[in-house]
Amino acid sequence: MQKKTFSILPLVLAIAAASLVPASASFARGHKATKPAAAKKARAALNALPPLAAQISLAGNPPALPAKAWLIMDSDSGEVLASANADEALPPASLTKMMTSFLVEQALRSGKLKQTDLVSVSENAWCRGSSTESCMYLPLNSQATVIDILRGIVIQSGNDASKAIAEHMAGSEEGFAKLMNAEAQRLGMKNTHFVNPTGLPDPQHKSSALDLAILARAIIRDSKDYYPIYAERDFKYNGIKQGNRNALLYTDPSVDGLKTGHTQEAGYCLVTSSKRNDMRLITVILNTDSAQARADQTRTLLGWGFSSFEKATPIQPNTVITKAKVSFGKADMVDAGLAAPWSLTVPRGQTVETAVEITPGLEAPVVKGAVVGKVVATSKGKQVGATPLVALADVERAGFFLRGWQHIAKLFGK
């Protein structure tokens, strides 16, 4: 009778292997969990831009910022305080919507639109619930008031709101783009061309840091009734509450606008306005590598701007600065001064000097308030500003005989 023998070695190995499986699986799970974060960090490091130094700066030690273009501007005068690649035409992403909202605001100002007008949502304008684009989530074939549409554009960066108002005002996105480009030309935005009201990618859709600052300044100056919307932190429509993506609105009480933007082509972009005491500064950051980076770079730029510059008032309004010579008038001279308060943003501690330039060949009649020249301000030999010089009184035209005598005197150099 044959005996069967069994080896316990395979059994021992099997048990040992089984005991190792949970630990191996656990290790695999842990390794998998950390991989996305590490990959994201590696991608960010790979995509990080080198610091871009200032090409123009009116004060010392401007920051170097890792973006494709950046700028800081004095809002009152429009003077660029520092910038890098300010004229380069780049994809502006949703910063485009500043022009869309500005056109809506100007139409409200002029009476072409009313806040309560209803805007229809076409299939083209409707967002289909995609997470790849920002939406106000207007229902298909619904209607919304113009003021709600404006909030949806500014606060929620709604592509649907932008398309709907474009169709309402111009019949189509293409028609609205023509209005956008005409306004850009009027404002002096020389490196801008709009193709749509949203900022969705198109090879022909471009703007520059300087142009976007010019647009921001126009919104602040000309849309005073609606500018507070740019500071609102959230907006609820159709039961959906969404927050403003401008992180500085939550952390810096001096910031009251304006707009964020992001696409893969444009990177992360931000146009901001901040007012501290009597100084308002506008900053533009284009194509940096994260939402955090655009906020941090803006904080750095604002910190440098407010610490490096101050307001100066070279001449008070309603004071006689000089006398302007007038020909063929009942008076030979007219008092001249400033029509409005004049302040400049200049590097801290620098002395400002002024010089008067009278328009040659002034002839009566001269009306009070008419421009008769300009006052130019300089600091360290460089012009830092200019303002119109106006007549502070009327000068009537002289009678026939007096004018004749003045003609004769002029011929003899008297």
Steps between C-alpha positions, in 0.01 A plus 500: 500500500641828390505792744426858382724771640413874508739792518395786726731746320244618236241551772736709707590711196134552409412617852796734503404643161141551610612686809700737285215590261319755722824680579593509132156624401514761772840614376368518145201703610720739695742534210212569259352764733819701511575477128249763371621762750862433415424508129312828536793651692744379236286647220479835682877508539544413133254772388628772738613811317826676587465838677435777247685820590352846445579665167351833611500628859456850643632395844777278627497127578192388304418131543580231241191285452471151343238588239504567127400864550418729792426867567411749771325828414386810685125506445456878521760597240536179300875515558675160486712473814674176403449227243645206308384387153212746536433523124522128417174364357403193705185290553295689762257217593208633708663842543320548168177526699610840631425636153173305487388641835626850410285507185199391705570771759535769234174388337330528841651845546377624163153349539541247217448230762300498821583291804163327479520414128468125443774308318417166336727196529550330164640152446828660395522696826383218727758317712446124491627439850859454389764536770751623241353851478368758745124549489222696665279195430220680320232247398454439127232725343463692827525876547707703747515871575793705372619578853506129589685428175755771589560343842530160338772633270699691762469275807446151358687559172208336322563406138126448462425850633761652267365324192138580587562875539713503184211353301256739669705811419647412160312196365799267524838452665667611177295821490581571864873444435483788251364725775776379732773579249354843420502585871853365539612729219325799657674436832842467336545125555756457222592133546150357543272305269184331627329208326238413764349641822626217726874465449474139388816413303543622144833570326380851405370589848771704673565789738792647693568595860499872414174473303327313782614766750360770269169311494497457878562873544207578267269274703603667826461850350191460280296226672478646851141385551589138422862474613402380852385172337867416434557484878208264574626168634216277383176490304208258515291429192263214419568359849874474433734716708849558362792695637716760332832342397703811591667375819612850601140608557499270804842595641565868415229756586663757270433281192164562327536332158537404224525161321667159488566285196630152423534267204777256417629737232477817714615356831373668815427874460380777731416869467464671837425846633588613851442834673692601811442850637493729193693272263347238270724253316414253224701180452502242219651150519492292181579131461636381829483138612228484768214684668719534810785646295286769338371609843846495660657694212225761516558542876871547434437756228250699707731495802785640290276762339349641817834502685694658211263780390300784652253763387622854432291813432727741312243782460165568662195561275336843464827683556665731246812327366588744226358752253452406135539759226188546284482680165205709376321503832367771728771381739856416399543226763286238674559326831569129456483208744372144547138405437505200734708350782827353375695231678788281388636167612877538539783305665508566873720790604556643153452874438254599227562809288251667264528705182230689310459478122264760346333428167650750250277734300202517737228727361182638652230411567621272782236327711555424868617140526651491149835322479780752452800275562622231738699448817772236482635328814850352511700308758876450463474640148236248391139594422262343750176667394322786324164674533310764298540868583171687463381860487354611832293782340335601173679732255266666252610580148598863451309738271600567140717809565679349800571182303637717215733681738613165646575371147715807433677464836565135423661591166741737675568246772335702776 
